[in-house]
């Protein structure tokens, strides 16, 4: 069962329209619809809000403003990031509804509750808000300059934090002796997470308990953030998530809208439902990436790396989202330097407030930015020294294990050189020159890129799981991790079926309900099988230990005399009892386990991309994409490959077309939906050739697995950009749109 490519069980439900998302829940009698009035300004004082006319409109039952939440004792959403910063993290208040000022376009100002969505929308449009517009700033570099518009009194100069890591003196000394110093400005643009399902919620009092049905990815953490803001105990609030249409990090946290929705349900005693429009998510959910680096790489005379220095500015947006500050600092640092042996690294990050949407974890959360920095520098170093880029990489890859990085990460497994060599062979790098000539004969320019990546996968440490067998022989698997499209409904029962040696059909999967799951850390950081699998393994062991003890007692035998196979404990004389029979005797069998595992796994690999450009238009064709990756042992290779392909496509999207754009002067959002924000389509892509190698299992968990969920979008941007630079013969930044390519080719 372990290692089999079993098709996703949940896909039949999804493909036949039987998925159940938050907005699919049947409306209970009396359900109200919520609509949020949002700020049209990027920065303005709130002089007054007049909702008197709206309150008497047909169907309107309640209108909430920031003042109402304050009067009810509802405070601000917390930022849960913890930074050992040189200048400590400043966390300004982030209210559910604006109070004194608005600080980004789309910030919620009022919440209207009405009998129908149209009535709520009509009433929202009749609320009169007196704004006093203020100067705004959208560029993080400009926000940190003297005289920039100030967002928060608590944060002079718009500095959210100053964070440093590494040995500055060692890096300085290495650069002083370097034969070659490579410098680069490396922007990593702000992008939208853009899950296919926008944020949605249903707030109600259910069985006497305040309850929120939402499409969150980590319900226990979201619950705790909400309870902190509302001043209530965690047990007073239940969170439930049905099927989720993607998340990619943005749904990991609580949002301001959750606070007025829950307050309205509590106040009125009626269910309240809300679903964000796509424009609302683009403007007011959260964005990802947004790390802008000035970086230097020092090399000796033979091309060996001596030191890496990165000085960066991280976009924070107008408010700090719970995990936002963690991504460009703590998380990025774990992967800084990639899979290369670099003796000394120094990393500086300044967090900048600006009149833009908050920043949050987005698939990879700091690791794509870190890998992109070192891989870009290596490409530049190869060009500057005249060395072959593949040879330069091979010369500097980590080869002796275990290896402790300059930032203290201990890497115990991985054959980085083998991945690079195999990817070069499978992509026929040796034959590229002939292919380039063939393209040139047709008036086109062809480019090849071969780069590496290293992920540091763990997410939140620790996890919980419980297995329960009832007399019907069905096994209930409950776990604190959570799926939002990864296939847990298949892979987790597959693993339990392997551990218990029973058919998958006998396993019922339970997730995403704080009323049934006492604890858990949800999704994020490619942690689910690493952390959740270990919890399942321990829970299965506890269940079988209990079952063995019961079987020994009932069969009047020693536990050691029993052998277990196919869900049955048996003796040499043929007598035995199944799990179902044992559960019937005992009422139930149960195995529960929790662990505090905090070890990191290191997914890694090499990716090759080949592109062709039309010099007359700048049009880009991605001709081939090949990956050779190591994710340790593979529980379900088909699902693992699908995860990697999805991540690769998101990385391709960032490299070629995706960018959240704000007007430089007004900070108005210019890319508020798919009319202005491009994402890759199937027609933009070649077949993605993904090769998975299982020869380097990890010892960080009992399964030998490494996370697959984020690696694709960590690896893809640098491979695509390396190919484009090779084709253009000049520097190009992400997103490498046809216009940028055309300008680079023609010197504009």
C-alpha positions in Angstrom: 0.0 0.0 0.0 2.9 2.4 0.8 4.3 3.5 -2.5 1.3 2.8 -4.7 -0.1 5.5 -7.0 -3.8 5.3 -5.9 -6.1 7.8 -7.6 -7.6 10.5 -5.4 -10.8 9.3 -3.9 -12.1 12.8 -3.4 -11.9 13.7 -7.1 -15.0 11.9 -8.1 -16.9 14.1 -5.7 -15.3 17.2 -7.0 -15.6 16.4 -10.7 -19.2 15.5 -10.4 -20.2 18.7 -8.6 -20.7 17.1 -5.2 -18.0 19.0 -3.4 -19.3 20.8 -0.4 -17.8 24.2 0.1 -18.7 26.9 2.7 -21.0 28.7 0.2 -22.7 25.4 -0.7 -24.1 24.9 2.8 -27.9 25.0 2.9 -29.2 28.2 4.4 -31.0 27.8 7.6 -34.2 29.8 8.1 -33.4 33.3 9.1 -29.9 33.4 7.6 -28.7 36.9 6.9 -26.3 38.0 4.2 -23.3 40.2 5.0 -21.8 42.8 2.7 -18.7 44.9 3.6 -18.4 48.5 2.7 -14.7 49.0 1.8 -12.4 51.9 1.6 -11.9 53.4 -1.9 -8.9 55.3 -0.5 -5.4 53.9 0.1 -5.0 56.3 3.0 -7.5 58.6 4.7 -8.8 59.7 8.1 -12.3 58.7 8.9 -14.1 61.9 9.9 -17.6 60.3 10.2 -19.8 57.4 9.1 -23.5 58.1 8.6 -25.5 54.9 8.2 -28.9 56.3 9.3 -30.4 56.1 5.8 -29.1 52.6 5.2 -30.4 51.3 8.5 -34.0 51.9 7.5 -33.8 50.3 4.1 -35.8 47.2 3.2 -34.4 44.0 4.7 -31.6 45.6 6.7 -31.2 44.1 10.2 -27.9 45.5 11.4 -25.1 47.7 10.4 -21.8 47.5 12.3 -18.9 50.0 12.3 -15.6 50.0 14.0 -17.0 52.0 16.9 -19.6 49.2 17.5 -16.9 46.6 17.7 -14.9 48.7 20.1 -18.0 49.2 22.3 -18.5 45.5 22.3 -14.9 45.0 23.6 -13.6 43.5 20.4 -10.0 44.3 19.8 -7.4 43.8 17.1 -6.2 40.7 15.3 -2.9 39.5 16.7 0.4 39.0 14.7 1.7 35.6 15.9 5.2 36.0 14.3 8.1 36.0 16.7 11.3 37.7 15.5 14.6 38.0 17.3 14.9 41.5 15.7 17.5 44.2 16.2 14.7 46.7 16.2 11.7 44.8 17.6 8.6 44.0 15.6 6.0 46.8 15.8 2.4 45.5 15.7 -0.1 48.4 15.1 -3.7 47.6 15.9 -5.6 45.8 13.1 -9.3 46.2 13.8 -12.1 44.2 12.3 -13.6 47.4 10.9 -11.7 50.7 10.5 -11.9 53.1 13.3 -9.7 56.2 13.1 -8.3 55.8 9.5 -8.1 53.5 6.5 -4.7 52.4 5.3 -5.2 50.4 2.2 -7.8 50.1 -0.6 -10.3 47.5 0.3 -10.0 47.8 4.1 -13.4 47.0 5.7 -15.2 50.1 7.0 -18.7 48.8 7.7 -20.6 45.5 7.7 -24.2 45.4 6.6 -26.5 42.5 7.5 -29.7 42.1 5.5 -32.2 39.4 4.5 -30.8 39.2 1.0 -27.4 39.9 -0.5 -28.8 42.5 -2.8 -30.5 44.3 0.0 -27.2 44.3 1.9 -25.4 45.6 -1.2 -27.9 48.4 -1.8 -27.7 49.5 1.9 -23.9 49.5 1.8 -24.0 51.9 -1.1 -26.1 54.3 0.9 -23.7 54.6 3.8 -22.1 58.0 3.8 -18.5 58.1 4.9 -16.6 61.3 5.2 -13.0 60.6 4.3 -10.1 63.1 4.7 -7.7 61.7 2.1 -4.0 61.5 3.1 -0.9 61.1 1.0 -0.2 57.4 0.3 2.9 55.3 -0.4 2.9 51.9 -2.1 6.6 51.3 -2.8 8.4 49.7 0.2 11.6 51.5 -0.5 9.9 54.9 -0.8 8.0 54.1 2.4 11.3 53.9 4.3 12.6 57.2 3.0 12.5 60.4 5.1 9.4 62.4 4.5 7.3 59.5 3.4 3.6 59.4 4.4 3.4 57.8 7.9 1.0 54.9 8.4 1.2 54.4 12.1 2.3 56.5 15.0 3.8 53.3 16.6 6.1 52.8 13.6 8.2 55.9 12.9 9.6 55.9 9.4 7.2 53.1 8.5 9.8 50.5 9.8 8.0 47.4 11.1 11.3 45.7 12.1 15.0 45.5 11.5 16.2 41.9 11.6 19.7 40.5 11.1 21.2 37.0 11.1 24.7 35.7 10.6 28.3 36.7 11.3 28.8 40.2 9.8 32.6 40.3 10.5 33.2 36.8 9.0 31.4 37.9 5.8 33.3 41.2 5.7 36.6 39.3 6.0 35.6 36.9 3.3 34.7 39.7 0.8 38.0 41.4 1.6 40.0 38.3 0.3 37.7 37.4 -2.5 39.0 37.1 -6.1 35.6 37.8 -7.5 32.6 39.7 -6.0 29.3 39.4 -7.7 26.6 42.0 -7.0 22.9 42.0 -8.0 19.7 43.7 -7.3 17.1 40.9 -7.0 13.4 41.9 -6.7 10.9 39.2 -5.9 7.6 40.8 -6.7 4.3 40.9 -4.8 1.9 38.3 -6.1 -1.7 37.2 -5.4 -2.3 33.7 -3.9 -5.5 33.5 -5.9 -7.1 30.3 -4.8 -10.0 29.4 -7.0 -12.4 29.7 -4.0 -12.5 33.1 -2.4 -12.8 33.5 1.3 -16.2 32.6 2.7 -17.7 32.2 6.1 -20.9 31.3 7.9 -21.2 32.5 11.5 -23.9 31.2 13.8 -24.8 30.0 17.3 -25.0 26.2 16.9 -26.0 24.0 19.8 -25.4 26.8 22.1 -21.9 27.5 20.9 -20.6 30.3 18.7 -19.5 28.6 15.5 -17.7 29.7 12.4 -17.8 27.6 9.2 -15.0 28.9 7.1 -12.4 27.9 4.5 -9.4 28.2 6.7 -6.4 26.0 6.4 -5.4 25.8 10.1 -8.5 26.0 12.2 -7.0 25.8 15.7 -4.6 28.7 15.0 -7.4 30.7 13.4 -9.7 30.1 16.3 -7.0 31.3 18.8 -6.4 34.5 16.8 -10.1 35.3 16.7 -10.6 34.5 20.4 -7.7 36.8 21.3 -9.3 39.6 19.4 -12.8 39.0 20.7 -11.6 38.4 24.3 -13.2 35.0 24.6 -11.9 31.6 25.6 -11.0 29.2 22.8 -13.6 26.6 24.0 -16.3 29.3 23.4 -15.7 29.2 19.7 -16.0 26.2 17.3 -14.5 26.3 13.8 -15.4 23.9 11.0 -14.1 23.7 7.5 -15.7 21.7 4.7 -14.1 21.2 1.3 -11.7 24.0 0.5 -10.9 25.3 -3.0 -7.2 25.9 -2.6 -5.4 28.1 -0.1 -1.7 28.3 -0.8 -1.1 30.0 2.6 -3.6 32.9 2.4 -6.2 30.9 4.2 -3.9 30.0 7.1 -5.0 32.9 9.2 -7.9 34.9 10.7 -9.1 38.0 8.8 -10.8 41.2 10.0 -14.1 40.2 8.4 -14.4 37.2 10.8 -14.8 39.6 13.8 -18.0 41.5 12.7 -19.5 38.3 11.3 -19.2 36.5 14.6 -20.3 39.5 16.6 -23.4 40.0 14.4 -24.4 36.3 14.8 -23.9 36.5 18.5 -25.8 39.8 18.7 -28.8 38.8 16.5 -28.9 35.1 17.2 -29.2 34.4 13.5 -26.8 32.8 11.0 -24.7 35.2 9.0 -23.1 34.2 5.7 -20.5 36.0 3.6 -18.6 35.2 0.5 -15.9 37.5 -0.9 -15.9 38.7 -4.4 -12.7 38.1 -6.3 -11.9 41.8 -6.2 -12.3 41.8 -2.4 -9.8 39.0 -2.1 -7.3 40.7 -4.4 -7.6 44.0 -2.5 -8.1 42.9 1.1 -7.1 39.3 1.8 -3.3 39.1 1.6 -0.5 38.9 -0.9 2.7 36.9 -1.0 6.5 37.3 -1.8 7.5 41.0 -2.0 11.2 40.7 -0.9 13.6 43.1 -2.6 17.3 42.3 -2.2 20.7 43.8 -2.7 22.9 40.7 -2.7 26.7 40.0 -3.0 28.5 36.7 -3.5 32.2 36.3 -2.8 34.2 33.7 -4.7 37.9 32.6 -4.5 40.2 32.2 -7.5 38.9 28.7 -8.2 35.2 29.7 -8.1 34.4 28.4 -4.6 31.9 30.4 -2.7 33.3 32.2 0.3 30.4 34.3 1.6 26.9 35.6 0.8 25.5 38.9 2.0 21.9 39.9 1.5 20.4 43.3 2.4 16.7 43.3 1.8 13.4 45.2 2.2 10.3 43.1 2.9 6.9 44.4 2.1 4.6 44.2 5.1 1.5 46.0 3.7 -0.6 48.3 5.9 -1.0 45.9 8.7 0.9 42.8 10.0 -0.9 39.5 9.1 -0.2 36.8 11.7 2.5 34.9 9.8 3.6 37.7 7.4 6.8 38.9 9.2 8.0 35.4 9.7 8.3 34.6 6.0 11.0 36.9 4.8 13.0 36.5 8.0 13.0 33.3 10.0 11.6 31.1 7.1 13.8 32.6 4.4 16.9 32.3 6.5 16.5 28.5 6.8 17.0 28.2 3.0 19.4 31.1 2.5 22.3 29.9 0.4 20.3 27.0 -1.0 22.1 23.6 -1.4 25.6 25.1 -1.5 28.4 25.0 1.0 28.8 28.7 1.8 31.0 29.3 5.0 29.7 32.7 5.9 26.3 34.4 5.3 24.8 37.6 6.6 21.2 38.5 6.0 19.4 41.8 6.8 15.7 42.4 6.4 13.9 45.7 7.0 10.1 45.4 7.1 8.3 48.3 5.5 4.7 49.4 6.1 3.0 50.8 3.0 -0.6 51.6 1.9 -1.1 48.1 0.4 -2.8 44.9 1.4 -1.0 42.9 4.2 1.5 40.2 3.3 1.1 36.5 4.3 2.6 33.1 3.7 2.3 32.0 0.1 3.4 28.6 -1.1 7.0 28.3 0.0 6.9 31.4 2.3 10.4 32.8 2.2 12.1 29.7 0.7 11.4 30.7 -2.9 12.9 34.1 -2.3 16.0 32.7 -0.7 16.6 30.2 -3.4 16.0 32.8 -6.1 18.7 35.0 -4.6 21.5 32.5 -4.6 20.6 31.0 -8.0 20.5 34.4 -9.6 23.9 35.2 -8.1 25.3 32.0 -9.4 24.1 32.8 -13.0 25.7 36.2 -12.7 28.9 34.7 -11.3 29.2 32.3 -14.2 28.8 35.1 -16.7 31.2 37.4 -14.8 34.0 34.7 -14.4 33.4 32.9 -17.7 32.9 29.6 -15.9 30.2 27.2 -16.9 27.1 27.6 -14.7 26.6 23.9 -14.2 30.3 23.4 -13.3 30.2 26.3 -10.9 27.2 24.9 -9.2 28.7 21.4 -9.0 31.9 22.8 -7.5 30.0 24.4 -4.6 27.2 21.9 -3.9 27.1 20.3 -0.4 28.7 16.9 -0.8 29.7 15.9 2.8 26.9 15.0 5.1 25.9 15.8 7.7 26.4 19.5 6.8 25.7 22.4 9.1 24.9 25.6 7.2 26.2 29.0 8.1 22.8 29.6 9.8 23.0 26.4 11.8 20.6 24.1 9.8 21.9 20.5 9.9 21.4 18.8 6.6 21.7 15.0 7.0 20.5 13.7 3.6 20.5 14.6 -0.1 22.6 13.8 -3.2 22.5 17.3 -4.7 25.2 16.6 -7.3 23.4 13.5 -8.6 20.2 15.5 -9.1 22.1 18.2 -11.0 23.9 15.8 -13.2 20.8 13.7 -14.0 18.7 16.8 -14.8 21.4 18.0 -17.2 21.4 14.6 -18.9 17.6 14.2 -19.1 17.3 17.8 -20.5 20.0 17.1 -23.0 22.0 20.1 -22.1 24.9 18.8 -24.2 22.7 19.0 -27.3 21.3 22.5 -26.6 23.7 24.3 -29.0 22.3 22.5 -32.0 18.7 23.4 -30.9 19.7 27.0 -30.4 21.1 27.1 -33.9 17.9 25.6 -35.3 15.8 28.4 -33.6 18.2 31.1 -34.8 17.7 29.8 -38.4 14.0 30.6 -37.9 14.6 34.1 -36.6 14.0 33.1 -33.0 16.2 33.1 -29.8 16.4 30.0 -27.7 17.6 29.8 -24.0 18.4 27.1 -21.5 18.4 27.3 -17.7 19.5 24.6 -15.3 19.2 25.5 -11.6 18.9 23.8 -8.2 16.7 24.3 -5.1 16.6 23.4 -1.5 13.5 23.5 0.6 13.4 23.4 4.4 10.1 21.8 5.2 8.4 21.5 8.5 5.8 24.2 9.2 4.6 24.3 12.7 6.2 21.6 14.9 4.2 18.8 16.4 0.9 17.1 15.5 -1.9 15.0 17.0 -3.9 12.0 15.7 -6.4 9.5 16.9 -7.6 6.2 15.6 -10.8 4.6 16.8 -12.3 1.2 15.9 -15.9 0.5 16.6 -17.8 -2.8 16.4 -18.7 -2.3 12.8 -15.0 -2.7 12.0 -14.7 0.8 10.6 -11.6 2.8 11.6 -12.1 6.5 12.3 -9.0 8.5 11.5 -8.9 12.0 13.1 -6.0 14.3 12.6 -5.0 17.9 13.3 -3.5 18.5 9.9 -5.8 19.7 7.1 -6.3 19.4 3.4 -7.2 22.1 1.0 -6.7 20.2 -2.1 -3.6 18.0 -1.5 -5.4 14.7 -1.5 -5.3 13.8 2.2 -8.6 12.1 1.9 -6.7 9.5 -0.2 -3.2 9.5 1.1 -3.9 9.5 4.8 -6.3 6.5 4.7 -3.8 4.9 2.4 -1.1 5.1 5.1 -3.4 3.9 7.8 -4.4 1.0 5.6 -0.7 0.2 5.2 -0.1 0.4 9.0 -3.1 -1.7 10.0 -3.0 -4.0 7.0 -6.7 -3.4 6.2 -8.6 -2.2 3.1 -8.8 1.6 2.6 -12.6 1.3 2.3 -12.8 0.6 6.1 -11.3 4.0 7.0 -13.3 7.1 7.7 -11.4 10.4 7.6 -12.1 13.3 10.0 -10.5 16.7 9.8 -11.1 20.4 10.2 -13.5 20.6 13.1 -12.3 22.0 16.4 -15.3 20.4 18.1 -14.0 16.9 17.1 -10.3 17.5 16.8 -8.9 18.8 20.1 -5.7 20.2 18.7 -3.6 20.4 15.6 -1.5 22.7 13.4 -3.3 22.4 10.1 -1.7 22.9 6.8 1.4 24.9 5.9 5.1 24.5 5.3 4.8 21.1 3.5 4.2 19.6 6.9 1.2 17.3 6.5 2.8 13.9 5.9 6.1 14.8 7.8 4.2 15.9 10.9 0.8 14.3 10.4 2.2 11.0 9.2 4.4 10.7 12.3 1.3 11.3 14.5 -0.6 8.7 12.5 2.2 6.2 12.8 2.3 6.7 16.6 -1.5 6.5 16.9 -1.6 3.3 14.9 1.1 1.8 17.2 -0.9 2.8 20.3 -4.1 1.2 18.8 -2.4 -2.0 17.9 -0.7 -2.2 21.3 -4.2 -1.9 23.0 -5.7 -4.4 20.6 -2.9 -6.9 21.2 -3.4 -6.7 24.9 -7.1 -7.2 24.6 -6.6 -10.1 22.2 -4.1 -11.8 24.5 -6.5 -11.5 27.4 -9.5 -12.9 25.4 -7.5 -15.7 23.8 -5.7 -16.5 27.0 -2.3 -16.1 25.4 0.8 -14.0 25.9 1.0 -10.9 23.7 4.2 -12.2 22.2 2.5 -15.3 21.0 0.1 -13.3 18.7 0.9 -12.5 15.1 -1.0 -9.7 13.3 -2.0 -9.6 9.6 -4.9 -8.3 7.6 -6.6 -6.7 10.6 -6.5 -9.9 12.8 -4.5 -11.1 15.7 -4.0 -14.8 15.5 -2.3 -17.7 17.2 -0.4 -20.6 15.7 -3.3 -23.0 16.4 -5.6 -20.9 14.1 -7.6 -19.1 16.8 -7.8 -15.3 16.4 -9.8 -12.1 16.7 -10.2 -9.3 14.2 -10.1 -5.6 15.1 -13.8 -5.4 14.7 -14.4 -8.4 17.1 -12.0 -6.9 19.7 -13.8 -3.5 19.4 -17.1 -5.3 20.0 -15.8 -6.9 23.1 -14.3 -3.7 24.5 -17.0 -1.3 23.2 -14.2 0.4 21.1 -10.5 0.4 20.5 -8.6 3.6 20.4 -5.1 4.8 19.8 -4.2 8.5 20.3 -0.8 10.1 19.9 0.7 13.6 19.9 4.3 14.5 19.3 6.5 17.6 19.5 8.7 16.8 16.6 10.5 19.9 15.4 13.0 18.4 12.9 13.2 19.8 9.4 13.2 17.9 6.1 15.2 19.0 3.1 13.4 18.4 -0.2 15.7 19.2 -3.1 16.4 18.8 -6.7 17.4 20.4 -10.1 15.1 21.8 -12.7 15.8 22.6 -16.3 13.7 24.9 -18.6 14.1 25.7 -22.2 12.4 28.7 -23.9 12.1 30.3 -27.3 11.6 34.0 -27.9 10.2 36.0 -30.9 12.4 39.0 -31.1 9.8 41.0 -33.0 7.1 40.7 -30.3 8.8 39.5 -27.2 6.5 36.5 -27.1 7.8 33.6 -24.9 7.3 29.9 -25.6 8.2 27.5 -22.8 9.3 24.5 -24.8 10.3 22.1 -22.1 10.4 21.7 -18.3 12.2 18.9 -16.6 12.7 18.3 -12.9 14.7 15.7 -10.9 13.6 15.9 -7.3 14.2 14.1 -4.0 11.3 13.9 -1.6 12.4 10.9 0.3 10.1 7.9 0.3 6.8 8.5 -1.6 3.6 7.3 -0.1 1.6 8.0 -3.3 3.9 8.9 -6.2 1.0 10.1 -8.3 -0.2 12.6 -5.7 3.4 13.7 -5.1 3.9 14.3 -8.8 0.7 16.3 -8.9 1.8 18.5 -6.0 5.1 19.2 -7.7 3.5 20.0 -11.0 1.0 22.4 -9.4 3.9 24.2 -7.6 5.9 24.4 -10.7 3.1 26.1 -12.6 2.7 28.7 -9.8 6.5 29.3 -10.1 6.2 29.7 -13.8 3.4 32.1 -13.4 5.5 34.3 -11.1 8.4 34.2 -13.5 6.4 35.1 -16.6 3.3 37.0 -15.8 2.1 37.5 -12.2 2.4 40.8 -10.4 0.3 42.8 -8.0 0.6 46.4 -9.1 -0.3 49.6 -7.2 -0.2 53.1 -8.6 2.9 54.8 -7.3 1.2 58.0 -6.3 -2.3 57.1 -5.2 -1.6 53.5 -4.0 -4.7 52.4 -5.9 -4.7 48.7 -6.8 -4.2 48.3 -10.5 -4.5 44.5 -10.6 -7.7 43.9 -8.8 -8.9 40.8 -10.7 -8.1 38.5 -13.6 -8.8 41.2 -16.2 -5.5 42.8 -15.0 -3.7 39.9 -13.3 -2.4 37.2 -15.5 -2.1 33.6 -14.5 -0.8 30.6 -16.5 -3.2 28.5 -18.5 -2.7 25.0 -19.9 -1.9 26.4 -23.3 1.1 28.3 -21.8 2.7 25.1 -20.6 4.6 22.2 -22.1 4.3 18.7 -20.6 6.0 18.9 -17.2 8.4 16.1 -16.9 8.8 15.3 -13.2 11.3 12.6 -12.1 11.1 11.6 -8.4 14.0 9.8 -6.7 13.6 7.9 -3.5 17.2 6.9 -2.7 17.7 9.5 0.1 15.0 9.0 2.7 15.0 11.3 5.7 15.5 10.2 9.3 13.5 13.2 10.5 10.3 11.1 10.8 9.5 7.4 10.9 8.2 7.4 7.3 11.3 8.7 5.6 9.2 11.3 3.7 10.0 14.9 2.8 7.4 17.6 2.0 6.3 18.0 -1.6 3.7 20.7 -1.4 5.9 23.8 -1.9 8.9 22.7 -3.8 7.7 23.2 -7.3 7.2 27.0 -6.9 10.5 27.2 -5.0 12.4 25.7 -7.9 10.7 27.0 -11.0 11.3 30.8 -11.0 15.1 30.6 -11.2 15.0 27.9 -13.9 12.7 30.0 -16.1 14.6 33.2 -15.5 18.0 31.5 -16.2 16.6 30.3 -19.5 15.3 33.7 -20.4 18.6 35.5 -19.6 20.4 33.0 -21.7 18.0 33.7 -24.6 18.1 37.5 -24.2 21.7 37.9 -23.3 20.8 40.6 -20.8 19.3 41.0 -17.3 15.5 40.5 -17.1 13.4 40.7 -13.9 10.2 38.9 -12.9 7.6 38.9 -14.3 9.3 38.6 -17.6 6.5 39.8 -19.7 6.7 40.0 -23.6 7.1 43.8 -23.2 10.1 43.4 -20.9 11.6 40.8 -23.2 11.1 43.1 -26.3 12.7 46.1 -24.5 15.7 44.0 -23.3 16.3 42.7 -26.8 16.0 46.1 -28.4 17.9 48.1 -25.8 14.9 50.1 -24.4 
